[in-house]
Amino acid sequence: MPLVTPLSQDHDQEVTELAKFFNETLGFCPNSVLTMQIRPAIARAFINLNKAVMENHGRVTSELKRLIGYITSANTGCRYCEAHTILAAQRYGGTDNRLAQIWQFRESDVFNEGEKAAFEFALAASSVPNAVDSNIEAELKKYWDDGEIVEILGVISLFGYLNRWNDSMATSLESGAIDAGETLLKQNNWEVGKHQS
C-alpha cells in the first residue's frame, strides 16, 4: 500500500500534458508522477528534468540510458524503478540477449567497452558511500566525452531521486511494469515487494 495515494491522471491539465512523454517511454503515466502532482510544481519540474536527462545528444542512446537507470535502481534495491527501466530499455530497442545479460556485462560480448565503463560508473556512483575512484574515472573518459559523461551522470542522479521517492513512498506498480519485471527480470528473482496495489 503506498504511503500517499496517487491522484487521477487528469487532476492537473499541465501535468497531464507534460506526462504524455511517458506514453512513449513506458506506455502509461507512472504512479510516481501521479503522486508528485499532489504538489503540481514538483510533478512539472520532475517531468521537465526527466525529459532533459533522457534527451539524446549523440552516442548515449535511449536504450543505454534506460540500462544505466536499471543498474542504478537495482544497485539501490528499488523494484519499482527496476521494472520501469527494463521495460523502457526494451521499448527503446534492448534485445532479449542484452536485457538478460545486463548483470554479466563485464564478461558479455553484447556490450561494448564504452557501455561497460558506463555501467561500472553507474554502480559506483549509485553506491553509498559513493565509490567513484580514479580508475573508474579514467576508464569512463577513454570512451565518453564531457557532454556524454554529464548525460550518463544525469541518468544516474535522476534515478537516485526516483529510487528514494518510490521506495519511501512504496509507489504501486502499474500492470505493464509488473509484467515487464516478471518477464524480463525473472532470472534476477525480481518481485513486486512493497509496490503492490
Buried (B, 14 or more C-beta within 10 A) or exposed (E): EBEEEBBEBEBBEEBBEBBEBBEEBBBBBBBBBBBBBBEBEBBBEBBEBBEEBBEEEEEBBBBBBBBBBBBBBBBBEBBBBBBBBBBBBBBBEBEEEBBBBBBEBEEBEBBEEBBBBBBBBBBBBBEEEEEBEEEBBEBBEEBBEEEBBEBBBBBBBBBBEBBEBBBEBBBBBBEBBBEBBEBBBEEBEBBBBBBEE
